[in-house]
Amino acid sequence: MKFSLSFVSPFSVTNTPDDDYVIIADALDADFNQSLPGIDVFFTLDQTAPLIVLTGANPQIIEIGVAYTELGATASDNDPNYVGVISIDATAVNTNLAGDYTVIYTANADAAGNPPIPVTRTVTIQDTIAPLIALTGANPQIIELGVSYPELGAPASDNDPNYV
């Protein structure tokens, strides 16, 4: 037997402990002739927020002076039609200054209006490479006895742009 979900008054809505809602009403059959009392219709409200999952390492370790590469994140939901659009705030990351930086990931709400909880990644900028000393001129340097020693120099360089 087919049923129409046209409800006749009165009907009531009851919330159950598991967030299911029950509508109790009389319904009419497909020909609208016969009243079918006490049909319970169950439906569940979506109260589950989308989930943001980071891609790659957390914390993300980057050598000072090396370009920052965003590793990304994904957002998913129990609604199969949800398309998660990730927004990333990485404006604070300064790869020329050692320290810890926070990158914040947010995403759009699902169709039921549930916003996901923002997720953070720590980006650590560190200097683990020792400065490089390069000799200028010949090595070994040969000097005639009694002639003053002319220092040819040995400049040092580092990937840290703040190295002096």
C-alpha atoms as an extended CHARMM CRD file, in Angstrom:
* protein
*
       164  EXT
         1         1  MET       CA              0.0000000000        0.0000000000        0.0000000000  PROA      1               0.0000000000
         2         2  LYS       CA              1.3780000000        3.4610000000       -0.9080000000  PROA      2               0.0000000000
         3         3  PHE       CA              1.0860000000        6.2870000000        1.5560000000  PROA      3               0.0000000000
         4         4  SER       CA              1.0040000000        9.9940000000        1.1080000000  PROA      4               0.0000000000
         5         5  LEU       CA              2.8860000000       12.0140000000        3.7160000000  PROA      5               0.0000000000
         6         6  SER       CA              0.1040000000       14.5770000000        3.8590000000  PROA      6               0.0000000000
         7         7  PHE       CA             -0.5390000000       15.0510000000        7.5380000000  PROA      7               0.0000000000
         8         8  VAL       CA             -3.8710000000       15.9070000000        9.0440000000  PROA      8               0.0000000000
         9         9  SER       CA             -4.1860000000       17.8370000000       12.2890000000  PROA      9               0.0000000000
        10        10  PRO       CA             -3.2970000000       17.3860000000       14.9800000000  PROA      10              0.0000000000
        11        11  PHE       CA              0.2980000000       16.1550000000       14.8860000000  PROA      11              0.0000000000
        12        12  SER       CA              3.1630000000       16.4620000000       17.3430000000  PROA      12              0.0000000000
        13        13  VAL       CA              6.9510000000       16.5050000000       17.1650000000  PROA      13              0.0000000000
        14        14  THR       CA              9.0090000000       14.8410000000       19.8900000000  PROA      14              0.0000000000
        15        15  ASN       CA             12.7840000000       15.0340000000       20.3750000000  PROA      15              0.0000000000
        16        16  THR       CA             14.3870000000       11.7490000000       21.4400000000  PROA      16              0.0000000000
        17        17  PRO       CA             17.7060000000       11.4580000000       23.3570000000  PROA      17              0.0000000000
        18        18  ASP       CA             19.6630000000       10.5030000000       20.2130000000  PROA      18              0.0000000000
        19        19  ASP       CA             18.5780000000       13.7030000000       18.3730000000  PROA      19              0.0000000000
        20        20  ASP       CA             16.0460000000       11.8470000000       16.2250000000  PROA      20              0.0000000000
        21        21  TYR       CA             12.7280000000       13.6150000000       15.8700000000  PROA      21              0.0000000000
        22        22  VAL       CA              9.4650000000       11.7210000000       15.7010000000  PROA      22              0.0000000000
        23        23  ILE       CA              6.3270000000       13.0830000000       14.0230000000  PROA      23              0.0000000000
        24        24  ILE       CA              3.1880000000       11.3360000000       15.1580000000  PROA      24              0.0000000000
        25        25  ALA       CA              0.2030000000       12.0490000000       12.9400000000  PROA      25              0.0000000000
        26        26  ASP       CA             -2.6600000000       10.5210000000       11.0550000000  PROA      26              0.0000000000
        27        27  ALA       CA             -1.9230000000       10.0350000000        7.3570000000  PROA      27              0.0000000000
        28        28  LEU       CA             -4.1340000000        9.4050000000        4.3780000000  PROA      28              0.0000000000
        29        29  ASP       CA             -3.6650000000        6.5700000000        1.9320000000  PROA      29              0.0000000000
        30        30  ALA       CA             -2.7170000000        7.2520000000       -1.6930000000  PROA      30              0.0000000000
        31        31  ASP       CA             -6.3990000000        7.7660000000       -2.6210000000  PROA      31              0.0000000000
        32        32  PHE       CA             -6.9500000000       10.1340000000        0.3380000000  PROA      32              0.0000000000
        33        33  ASN       CA             -9.8310000000        7.9310000000        1.5020000000  PROA      33              0.0000000000
        34        34  GLN       CA             -8.6430000000        6.1270000000        4.5340000000  PROA      34              0.0000000000
        35        35  SER       CA             -7.1250000000        7.6450000000        7.6170000000  PROA      35              0.0000000000
        36        36  LEU       CA             -4.1900000000        5.6540000000        8.9370000000  PROA      36              0.0000000000
        37        37  PRO       CA             -3.8300000000        6.6730000000       12.5740000000  PROA      37              0.0000000000
        38        38  GLY       CA             -0.5960000000        6.8120000000       14.5100000000  PROA      38              0.0000000000
        39        39  ILE       CA              2.0000000000        6.6760000000       11.7520000000  PROA      39              0.0000000000
        40        40  ASP       CA              5.3950000000        7.6030000000       13.1820000000  PROA      40              0.0000000000
        41        41  VAL       CA              7.8550000000        9.3110000000       10.8530000000  PROA      41              0.0000000000
        42        42  PHE       CA             11.4790000000        9.4760000000       12.0200000000  PROA      42              0.0000000000
        43        43  PHE       CA             14.0580000000       11.9300000000       10.7960000000  PROA      43              0.0000000000
        44        44  THR       CA             17.4000000000       13.0950000000       12.1350000000  PROA      44              0.0000000000
        45        45  LEU       CA             18.6440000000       16.6470000000       12.2160000000  PROA      45              0.0000000000
        46        46  ASP       CA             22.2710000000       17.0030000000       11.0990000000  PROA      46              0.0000000000
        47        47  GLN       CA             24.1330000000       18.3260000000       14.1060000000  PROA      47              0.0000000000
        48        48  THR       CA             27.5390000000       16.9630000000       13.1020000000  PROA      48              0.0000000000
        49        49  ALA       CA             30.0670000000       19.5490000000       11.9710000000  PROA      49              0.0000000000
        50        50  PRO       CA             32.4320000000       18.9040000000        9.0650000000  PROA      50              0.0000000000
        51        51  LEU       CA             35.8950000000       17.6720000000       10.0200000000  PROA      51              0.0000000000
        52        52  ILE       CA             39.1380000000       19.3710000000        8.9460000000  PROA      52              0.0000000000
        53        53  VAL       CA             42.1550000000       17.0560000000        8.6340000000  PROA      53              0.0000000000
        54        54  LEU       CA             45.6770000000       18.3690000000        8.0520000000  PROA      54              0.0000000000
        55        55  THR       CA             47.7530000000       16.9810000000        5.1940000000  PROA      55              0.0000000000
        56        56  GLY       CA             51.4200000000       16.4580000000        6.0300000000  PROA      56              0.0000000000
        57        57  ALA       CA             53.4340000000       16.9600000000        9.1880000000  PROA      57              0.0000000000
        58        58  ASN       CA             52.3380000000       18.9030000000       12.2570000000  PROA      58              0.0000000000
        59        59  PRO       CA             54.5490000000       20.5490000000       13.3200000000  PROA      59              0.0000000000
        60        60  GLN       CA             56.0520000000       21.4150000000        9.9700000000  PROA      60              0.0000000000
        61        61  ILE       CA             59.8150000000       22.0380000000       10.2600000000  PROA      61              0.0000000000
        62        62  ILE       CA             61.4390000000       24.4200000000        7.7620000000  PROA      62              0.0000000000
        63        63  GLU       CA             65.0510000000       25.5250000000        7.5630000000  PROA      63              0.0000000000
        64        64  ILE       CA             65.4780000000       29.2810000000        7.9530000000  PROA      64              0.0000000000
        65        65  GLY       CA             65.6650000000       31.0910000000        4.6320000000  PROA      65              0.0000000000
        66        66  VAL       CA             63.9170000000       28.2730000000        2.7240000000  PROA      66              0.0000000000
        67        67  ALA       CA             60.5710000000       29.0250000000        1.0760000000  PROA      67              0.0000000000
        68        68  TYR       CA             57.4160000000       27.9940000000        2.9480000000  PROA      68              0.0000000000
        69        69  THR       CA             55.3940000000       25.3060000000        1.1700000000  PROA      69              0.0000000000
        70        70  GLU       CA             51.8180000000       24.9390000000        2.3640000000  PROA      70              0.0000000000
        71        71  LEU       CA             50.9630000000       21.2760000000        3.0280000000  PROA      71              0.0000000000
        72        72  GLY       CA             47.1860000000       21.8050000000        2.9850000000  PROA      72              0.0000000000
        73        73  ALA       CA             44.1740000000       20.1880000000        4.6230000000  PROA      73              0.0000000000
        74        74  THR       CA             40.8890000000       18.5470000000        3.6560000000  PROA      74              0.0000000000
        75        75  ALA       CA             37.3550000000       18.9680000000        4.9830000000  PROA      75              0.0000000000
        76        76  SER       CA             34.7250000000       16.2230000000        4.9780000000  PROA      76              0.0000000000
        77        77  ASP       CA             31.2330000000       15.7890000000        6.3590000000  PROA      77              0.0000000000
        78        78  ASN       CA             28.6050000000       13.0880000000        6.8730000000  PROA      78              0.0000000000
        79        79  ASP       CA             26.6360000000       14.7500000000        4.0490000000  PROA      79              0.0000000000
        80        80  PRO       CA             27.8970000000       13.1050000000        0.8090000000  PROA      80              0.0000000000
        81        81  ASN       CA             27.0990000000       16.3140000000       -1.1200000000  PROA      81              0.0000000000
        82        82  TYR       CA             29.3560000000       18.4610000000        1.0750000000  PROA      82              0.0000000000
        83        83  VAL       CA             32.2390000000       20.1110000000       -0.7430000000  PROA      83              0.0000000000
        84        84  GLY       CA             34.7350000000       21.3970000000        1.7910000000  PROA      84              0.0000000000
        85        85  VAL       CA             36.3750000000       24.6810000000        0.8370000000  PROA      85              0.0000000000
        86        86  ILE       CA             39.4700000000       25.2380000000        2.9700000000  PROA      86              0.0000000000
        87        87  SER       CA             40.6690000000       28.7280000000        3.9200000000  PROA      87              0.0000000000
        88        88  ILE       CA             44.2470000000       29.0330000000        5.1530000000  PROA      88              0.0000000000
        89        89  ASP       CA             45.7350000000       31.8940000000        7.1600000000  PROA      89              0.0000000000
        90        90  ALA       CA             49.5130000000       31.5250000000        6.9200000000  PROA      90              0.0000000000
        91        91  THR       CA             50.2690000000       35.2470000000        6.8000000000  PROA      91              0.0000000000
        92        92  ALA       CA             52.3230000000       35.1270000000       10.0060000000  PROA      92              0.0000000000
        93        93  VAL       CA             54.9240000000       32.6300000000        8.7050000000  PROA      93              0.0000000000
        94        94  ASN       CA             58.2640000000       34.4150000000        8.2240000000  PROA      94              0.0000000000
        95        95  THR       CA             60.8950000000       31.9960000000        6.9360000000  PROA      95              0.0000000000
        96        96  ASN       CA             63.6190000000       34.6100000000        7.4960000000  PROA      96              0.0000000000
        97        97  LEU       CA             63.1320000000       34.6060000000       11.2680000000  PROA      97              0.0000000000
        98        98  ALA       CA             63.5250000000       31.5060000000       13.4570000000  PROA      98              0.0000000000
        99        99  GLY       CA             60.5540000000       30.6660000000       15.6640000000  PROA      99              0.0000000000
       100       100  ASP       CA             57.1820000000       28.9450000000       15.8470000000  PROA      100             0.0000000000
       101       101  TYR       CA             54.2820000000       30.2010000000       13.7460000000  PROA      101             0.0000000000
       102       102  THR       CA             50.6260000000       29.1560000000       13.7550000000  PROA      102             0.0000000000
       103       103  VAL       CA             48.7390000000       28.4570000000       10.5240000000  PROA      103             0.0000000000
       104       104  ILE       CA             44.9340000000       28.3890000000       10.9060000000  PROA      104             0.0000000000
       105       105  TYR       CA             42.6690000000       26.2580000000        8.6880000000  PROA      105             0.0000000000
       106       106  THR       CA             38.9260000000       26.8810000000        8.4400000000  PROA      106             0.0000000000
       107       107  ALA       CA             36.2520000000       25.5520000000        6.0930000000  PROA      107             0.0000000000
       108       108  ASN       CA             32.7050000000       26.3150000000        5.0300000000  PROA      108             0.0000000000
       109       109  ALA       CA             29.7160000000       25.0870000000        7.0360000000  PROA      109             0.0000000000
       110       110  ASP       CA             27.6630000000       22.1360000000        5.8330000000  PROA      110             0.0000000000
       111       111  ALA       CA             24.1260000000       22.4460000000        4.4100000000  PROA      111             0.0000000000
       112       112  ALA       CA             22.6550000000       22.2530000000        7.9170000000  PROA      112             0.0000000000
       113       113  GLY       CA             24.7740000000       25.2550000000        8.9540000000  PROA      113             0.0000000000
       114       114  ASN       CA             27.2390000000       23.3280000000       11.1390000000  PROA      114             0.0000000000
       115       115  PRO       CA             30.6220000000       25.0930000000       11.0100000000  PROA      115             0.0000000000
       116       116  PRO       CA             33.7580000000       22.9600000000       11.4090000000  PROA      116             0.0000000000
       117       117  ILE       CA             36.1480000000       23.5750000000       14.2840000000  PROA      117             0.0000000000
       118       118  PRO       CA             39.2360000000       25.4290000000       12.9920000000  PROA      118             0.0000000000
       119       119  VAL       CA             42.4750000000       23.4150000000       13.0160000000  PROA      119             0.0000000000
       120       120  THR       CA             45.9950000000       24.7640000000       13.5150000000  PROA      120             0.0000000000
       121       121  ARG       CA             49.4270000000       23.6640000000       12.3870000000  PROA      121             0.0000000000
       122       122  THR       CA             52.6610000000       24.8380000000       13.9950000000  PROA      122             0.0000000000
       123       123  VAL       CA             55.3320000000       25.8410000000       11.4930000000  PROA      123             0.0000000000
       124       124  THR       CA             58.7690000000       25.8720000000       13.1020000000  PROA      124             0.0000000000
       125       125  ILE       CA             61.4600000000       27.8840000000       11.3550000000  PROA      125             0.0000000000
       126       126  GLN       CA             64.8720000000       26.7600000000       12.5770000000  PROA      126             0.0000000000
       127       127  ASP       CA             68.5380000000       27.1790000000       11.7110000000  PROA      127             0.0000000000
       128       128  THR       CA             70.2940000000       23.8130000000       11.8030000000  PROA      128             0.0000000000
       129       129  ILE       CA             72.9610000000       24.4690000000        9.1670000000  PROA      129             0.0000000000
       130       130  ALA       CA             76.2620000000       25.8920000000       10.3920000000  PROA      130             0.0000000000
       131       131  PRO       CA             77.7470000000       28.9100000000        8.6080000000  PROA      131             0.0000000000
       132       132  LEU       CA             80.0690000000       28.1500000000        5.7230000000  PROA      132             0.0000000000
       133       133  ILE       CA             83.5960000000       29.6010000000        5.7090000000  PROA      133             0.0000000000
       134       134  ALA       CA             85.2420000000       29.9540000000        2.3150000000  PROA      134             0.0000000000
       135       135  LEU       CA             88.9160000000       30.7880000000        1.8800000000  PROA      135             0.0000000000
       136       136  THR       CA             89.8630000000       33.5690000000       -0.4940000000  PROA      136             0.0000000000
       137       137  GLY       CA             93.0020000000       33.0020000000       -2.5090000000  PROA      137             0.0000000000
       138       138  ALA       CA             95.4230000000       30.1140000000       -2.6580000000  PROA      138             0.0000000000
       139       139  ASN       CA             95.5350000000       27.3300000000       -0.1050000000  PROA      139             0.0000000000
       140       140  PRO       CA             98.2320000000       26.6870000000        0.8470000000  PROA      140             0.0000000000
       141       141  GLN       CA             99.5080000000       30.2550000000        0.6170000000  PROA      141             0.0000000000
       142       142  ILE       CA            103.2720000000       30.4660000000        0.0710000000  PROA      142             0.0000000000
       143       143  ILE       CA            105.0420000000       33.5960000000        1.3290000000  PROA      143             0.0000000000
       144       144  GLU       CA            108.7410000000       34.4500000000        0.9290000000  PROA      144             0.0000000000
       145       145  LEU       CA            110.7240000000       34.6810000000        4.1450000000  PROA      145             0.0000000000
       146       146  GLY       CA            110.8010000000       38.2420000000        5.4700000000  PROA      146             0.0000000000
       147       147  VAL       CA            107.7940000000       39.4080000000        3.4280000000  PROA      147             0.0000000000
       148       148  SER       CA            104.7760000000       40.5700000000        5.3950000000  PROA      148             0.0000000000
       149       149  TYR       CA            101.7980000000       38.2450000000        5.4500000000  PROA      149             0.0000000000
       150       150  PRO       CA             98.8790000000       39.5540000000        3.3650000000  PROA      150             0.0000000000
       151       151  GLU       CA             95.6100000000       38.0850000000        4.7270000000  PROA      151             0.0000000000
       152       152  LEU       CA             93.4880000000       37.0940000000        1.7600000000  PROA      152             0.0000000000
       153       153  GLY       CA             90.3090000000       36.6980000000        3.7960000000  PROA      153             0.0000000000
       154       154  ALA       CA             87.8410000000       34.0060000000        4.6470000000  PROA      154             0.0000000000
       155       155  PRO       CA             84.2520000000       35.2400000000        4.3750000000  PROA      155             0.0000000000
       156       156  ALA       CA             81.5160000000       33.3140000000        6.1430000000  PROA      156             0.0000000000
       157       157  SER       CA             77.9780000000       32.8650000000        4.8340000000  PROA      157             0.0000000000
       158       158  ASP       CA             74.8220000000       31.3000000000        6.1930000000  PROA      158             0.0000000000
       159       159  ASN       CA             71.3160000000       30.5170000000        4.9890000000  PROA      159             0.0000000000
       160       160  ASP       CA             70.0220000000       32.7070000000        7.8550000000  PROA      160             0.0000000000
       161       161  PRO       CA             69.4350000000       36.1350000000        6.2580000000  PROA      161             0.0000000000
       162       162  ASN       CA             70.0670000000       37.7110000000        9.6850000000  PROA      162             0.0000000000
       163       163  TYR       CA             73.5730000000       36.1870000000        9.9910000000  PROA      163             0.0000000000
       164       164  VAL       CA             76.3320000000       38.7670000000       10.2960000000  PROA      164             0.0000000000
